[in-house]
Amino acid sequence: DEEHKRKKLTSTDLDDLREKKLEIENMKIRQMKISSKSKTLDDCYGEWLSLKRGISENTKANYVWLYEHYALGKKIGKTSIQDLTKVDLMEAYNSLHDGSRRLTVQTIDGLHNVISQVCKYAIEKRYILSDPSRGAMANLKKGVEKKQAHKAITKEEQKRFLSFIKGHPIYDH
């Protein structure tokens, strides 16, 4: 492997063994790490999180909470990073949105942000060649109505509101 450690391949079928050998040779040609074959998305998340710097504690806590509640140890988290596809992510996101959890698109987008960063980390570590998270949220975002933008109250409305609550037995506190 890339660390010059001897590994062995076994199989009861010669064609299967040849296929495995060809796959490893292709990985070497593409400069992918052979040790990444056993890496899951959860494994890469752990590595990525341990190296994550330059963000606030609140942001990091939010990343941890999202990933650990909705991906860690779940089907998507246990998926090999090399086998992870855009379709796998789309199915996981749709399940979180439409299934028993009924998560909002904004929450799923937060999870997607974490997974996207983990995938970019995996590319930099040469575990994978392309980013399976790219475009995985597009269809889910299209299916959601755009909310109307918030409208600020005018100065006159603000004055009326404050005069209403001033001295009010319930709201003046």
N, C-alpha and C positions, 0 to 999 in steps of 0.2 A: 504494500500500500504506500501512500505518500510519506509515511513515517518509516519506511523501509522495514516494516515488520512482515514476516512471512505469514500468509493466510492460506487456507486450503479450501478447495471446493470439492464437494462430494455430491454424487447423484447416482441413482441406480440406472439411469437412462443416459446413454452416451450422447444422444442428440441434445438432451437437456444440459448436459455438462458443457458441450461445445457452445451452446447458446449463452450460458453463463460466462464462459471465458471470453466470448466475443463482446459481450456487454461490458465486461471489465476493461478490455482493450479499448473499446470506444470511449469509456470514461477517462482513461489515461490520455487518449488523443485530445479530448476536449478539456483536459486539465481539471477534471472534476475529482473531488476527493472520494476515494473508494470507501472510506470509513463512513461516508454519509448515507450509504445504503440502509443502515439501520436507524438513522435519525428520524424522529417524528417531529411534527410541528410543535408539540409540547417541549421536546428536547431543545429545539432551536429557540423557542420562546424563553426558556430558562437561561440559555447562553446570552441571548439578546438583552434580557432584563438585567443580567449581572454586569453588562457593559454599558448600559444606558446611563448617560450623564447629561448634564446641562439642561435639565427640566426641573420644574418645581416639584416639591413633594406631593402636592395635590394632584398634579398631572400624572405623576408616576403611580400614585395610589389609585387613580381612576383607571389607568391602563391595567394595573394588576386586578382590580375588582372586575372589570369587564371580561378580561381573558379568563380569569379563574372561575367566574360564574357561568360563562357561556361556551367555553372551548376546552379548558384544561380537563383532561381525562374523558372528554366526550369523544364521539366517533371522529370528529374533525381533528381534534388534538392528537388522537392516537394514529392518525394517518401518516404514513411515511412522507417526509418532505419531498422525496423524489417522485412519489406517486400522486401527490396532491395536484389537483387540476382546478381550473376555473369553475368547472361544472360542480365539483365537490363543494366548493365555497358557496356557489349560488344555491345549491340544495340546502346547505346548512343555514344560510341566511333566510331563505324562504321558510324553512322549518321554524326558525325562531320567530319569524313574523306571523306566519299563518297557523302554527301549531298551538299547543297548550300555553306556551309562554306569551304569545301575542305582543311581542316587543315592538316598540316604535321603530321607524326607519332611522331616526336619529341615534337611538341606542345601538342598533345594528351597525350603523355607520361608524360609531365609536369603536366597536369591536373590530370592524374591518380596517380601521386606521392602525390598530395594533398589529393585526395579522399582516397587513401590507408592509409594515416596518420589519416584522420578523422575516417575511419573504425576501425583502431587500437585503437583510443581514445574511440570509442563506445564500443569496447570489454572491455577495462579497466574500463569503467563506468558501465559495466554489462547491457548495452542496448541490445546487441546482443551476441551470443555465438561464431559465426564463422565469418571470414573475407570474405565478398562477393567480395572484390576487388582482391583477390588472383587469379592470372592467367587470369584476364580479358583482359590484353593487349597482351597475348601470340600470339593469331591468327593474330592480326593486325600487330604485329612486324614481324611475319613469312612472311607475304604477301608483304613486302617491300624489294626491292633490297638493298643489302649492298653497300654503297658508297665506292669507292676506298679511301684508306687512303691518306691523304695529303702527298705530297712529297716535301721535302725542296730543295731549290736550292743549288747548290754547291758554294764554295767560288769563283771559276772562273766566274760562272754565275752572282753571286752577284756583282763582280767587273765590269763586262761588263754592267750590268744594271745601276749601279751608275754612270759609266762614260758616259753612254748614256744620263741620265737625267741632269748631271752636265752641266750647261751653256745652256741647251735647252730652247728656248724662251717660251715654254708652260709648261713643266714639272718641271723646276728648281724653286721650291718655298718651 
